[in-house]
Amino acid sequence: MNQDCVFCRISEGKNPARLVYESEDIIAFHDINPQAPVHLLIIPRRHFTNLLNVNEQDSTILAKMLFVATEIAKQTKIAETGFRIVINTNRNAGQSVDHLHIHVLGGRIMEWPPG
C-alpha cells in the first residue's frame, strides 16, 4: 500500500467512500465527481500506478476488475441500456489519481469520440 495514495487509503478503510462492492483484492465505489448518472470506480487493493505497472503474472487482477464492472452494471440497471468502461493511463489521458482504476459510466447516452 502507498500511504500517500487516496485510493489505497480508501481500500484500507482510512478514507470514506460509498462502497458498492468489496472482495479480498478489489473494491468498487461511487466517484465523488460523477460524469454520468452512474459513475463508479473499481480499484485493486494492491497499488499499481496504472496499466503500465501490471505485469503478466499480475494480469488476472484486470480480468477480475472487468468481471466486477459487468456485475455492477447489472446491479445498477445500466447493463441493458449500455455502459462505458474507461481506464485512463497517465496525465494526457486524464488519469488524476495514480492508482489503477476502472471507471464504469452509464445512465445516459455517451458521445463519441469521448474527448
Order of alpha helices (4+ residues) and beta strands (2+ residues): alpha-beta-beta-beta-alpha-beta-beta
